[in-house]
Amino acid sequence: MSKMPKSVSIREVGPREGLQFEKGPVTTEAKIRLVDALSETGVKEIEFVSFVSPKWVPQMADAEQVVAGIKKVPGVKYEGITEKGLEIIEGLRGHTTGYAVPTFVIDSPGGGGKIPLQPEYVAGREGDFLLLRNYEGQVFRYPDPVEPA
């Protein structure tokens, strides 16, 4: 009897992991074309953006435009790092001192100010958007390519 699995899952991470190490600029259009082409290959999960400071990862400066520009194929799960960051932060709470928990901040669309990417600021989901609450209690929609669970 074979110990080979009946199936395997492949998560494509090249558009995020690979492109962030490119030395020269990669256009937004090229990134969108890459994700669209990968979407047609049959792969079921594509990790394609990271919402990080462009100061540290210049290749991800256009993450919002890439999210907005891709053609989503039914059955393909598109992932970014926002959701994973929330999971990590939530998991660290209660296990480290307050100074050891990282704080990421999103510049909210529409002039709502800076919103910490922390679980208590997440107001929910609406399709492909994360709903974030700012310090005034206003809720803003932020593109988040992770499909709701």
N, C-alpha and C positions, 0 to 999 in steps of 0.2 A: 504494500500500500504506500502511495506517495505522500510525502509530507508537504508537498507544494500546495500553496493556497489556491482556492478556486478562483479568486480574483484579487486584483491589487488596485489600490487607489493611487493616482499620480496627481500631485499638486505642483503646478508650474509656478515657480517663483522668479523666473528670469526677469520679467519686467520690473520687479522691485529690487530683488537682491543683485541681479546682474547689472542693471543700468545705473545703480547708485555708485558703482565703482568706475564708470566710464570717465576718462580724463577730459574729453571734450564734450561740448554741449550735444544733447540729443533733443531734437525738436518735439514739441507736444504732438504734432501730427504724426511723427514717426513712432512715438510711443503708442498712440491710439491705433495706428496701423498694425503694430506688433501684437497688441492685445486682441484686436479684431481677428487677425490671422490665427492666433493661438486658439481663439474661441471656436474656430471651425475645424480644429484637429480632432475633436472628440474628448479632449481633456475636460474633466468635470470641475476642477478648482484652479483658479488663477489668482495668485497674490500679486497685485500689480501696482500698488502705490503705498506710500508711507507718509503720514502727516507729521512731518518733522520740520525743524527749522531749516530753511534753505541755507542758512549760514553754515550748518554742519553737513548737510547733504543737498548740494545745489541741484542735483538731478531730480529731486522730488519737489522742487519749488512750484511746479505746475500740476500738482496732484489733483486739485479740484477740477481743473480743466480736462485732465485725462479722464477722471470719473465721469464728467458730464459728456465727454465726446465719444466714448466707446459704444458699440452696438451690442447690447446684451443679448446673448443667445439663450433661449430657454434651456434649463437643465445645467447650465454652467454657473457655479458659485464664484462670484468675484469678491476678493477679500483685500482689505487694507489693514493697516496696523492700528488704527484708532481703537477698534474693539479689543484687540489683544492687549493694548496698553491699559485699558480700563480693567481688564481681568487681572493683569499683573499688579496694578496699584491696589485693587481691592484685596488681593491675596496677601500683600505685604502688611496690610493694616493689622495691628494687634500682634505682629511677630517681630517688629522692629521699633526703634525709637522714631518719633515723628520726623526727625531730621533725615532719616534714611529712606523715607518714602518720596520718590520723585514726584515733581509736579510739572505737568505739561499744560500749556495754555494755548487756547485756540482764539484767534482774532475773529469774533463773531461777525457774520455777514450783516450788512445793514447798519453798521455803526453801533452795535450793542456793547462794545468794549471787549475786554479780554475775559474769557471764561475758562476757569481751571478744568482740565479734563480729569474730573474726579467723579466717582459714582453719584454723589449727592447733587451734582449739577446736571445730571442726565434726567430729562423729563420724560423720555420715552423714545419711540421710533415712529416714523411715518414713511413707509416704503423704504427707499434708499437713503433716507435722511435720519440723522441722529438729532433729537430735539434737546437742545441745551438751554438751561436757565441761567441768566446772568445775575449779577449782584442785585439788580432792581426787581428781579422776579420775571422779567420779560423772557419769552421763549423764542429761540431762533433755530432755524433748520440748517443743519450742517451736513454736506454730502458725506455719506459713509457707505462704501460699497458692500459691506457685509450683509448677507441676507438675514432677516430676522429668524430666530430659532423657532 
